[in-house]
Amino acid sequence: MEGRSVVCFSIPVLAFFVMIFVSIQANFSSAATDSISAGQSLSGKQTIVSEDGTFELGFFTPGVPKVLSRRLRLTGN
């Protein structure tokens, strides 16, 4: 069996690399987008930014206490 090597990983090491891979994929999938399709929604502090970065569309909550409404905001540079 000379010339042949066997690589063994323990479960924690393998799990670590899987977590790193998944987190990298999650970062790429959450990258900014400039479009939205039917059935998709914006939530929380998500926004849509135009391709050239000129406009940003999203929702915000007014600073008035006890107001639970959300408002649409379109900002331009």
Phi, psi and omega in degrees: 000024177288148179083356180245128179242148180242129179253125179242133176246142174281161181302314180299322179293316178297317178298321179300312181294325177295317179297319178298314180299315181296319181292325177294317178297321180295322179295320179290324182284341179262014180296156181300145180230158179244018178211161178217142183256164176302135180094344176271159180218163173257140178219158179060232181257022178290145177222164172247128181246134179298157185305321181268004177079010183285320184239150176224130181242131179190186180247154175215162177252126179301154183282002181287128179300149176065017176259119183260006182278156177246145181241149177274136180232132173236116180244151179227150178262000000 
